[in-house]
Amino acid sequence: MQAIAHSLGEKYNIAHGLTNATLLDVVLKQYGESVYKKLYEMACIVASVMRMIPIRLDLSVLLNKSL
C-alpha cells in the first residue's frame, strides 16, 4: 500500500498521508474480517507504547520467537 500511495501521490500531487488514508479503506475492505485480530493486536501494542492501556499480549507469539 505504501508504494502505491507514494506513486499516486507523486503523480497526482496528493499528500502521502492522505493517499494512504484513502487507500487504507479499500485495502481493509478487501481483506475483510481476516485481519481484525492482527489489527487489534497491533492497536494494543501501539496503545501500550503510548501508555494508554496496559499491554495484554504475549509479544513472543506476535514475534514468532521466544523473548
Backbone hydrogen bonds, N-H to C=O, Kabsch-Sander energy under -0.5 kcal/mol:
donor,donor_aa,acceptor,acceptor_aa,energy
5,A,1,M,-2.9
6,H,2,Q,-2.5
7,S,3,A,-2.4
8,L,4,I,-2.9
9,G,5,A,-2.6
10,E,6,H,-2.2
11,K,7,S,-2.4
12,Y,8,L,-2.8
13,N,9,G,-0.8
14,I,9,G,-1.7
19,T,15,A,-2.4
20,N,16,H,-2.5
21,A,17,G,-2.5
22,T,18,L,-2.2
23,L,19,T,-2.5
24,L,20,N,-2.5
25,D,21,A,-1.0
26,V,22,T,-0.9
27,V,23,L,-2.7
28,L,24,L,-2.9
29,K,25,D,-1.9
30,Q,26,V,-1.8
31,Y,27,V,-2.2
32,G,28,L,-2.4
34,S,31,Y,-1.1
35,V,32,G,-1.5
36,Y,33,E,-1.3
39,L,35,V,-2.6
40,Y,36,Y,-2.4
41,E,37,K,-2.5
42,M,38,K,-2.5
43,A,39,L,-2.4
44,C,40,Y,-2.3
45,I,41,E,-2.0
46,V,42,M,-2.6
47,A,43,A,-2.7
48,S,44,C,-2.3
49,V,45,I,-2.6
50,M,46,V,-2.1
51,R,48,S,-1.6
52,M,47,A,-3.2
53,I,47,A,-0.6
59,L,57,L,-0.9
61,V,58,D,-1.1
62,L,58,D,-1.4
63,L,59,L,-2.9
64,N,60,S,-0.6
65,K,60,S,-1.8
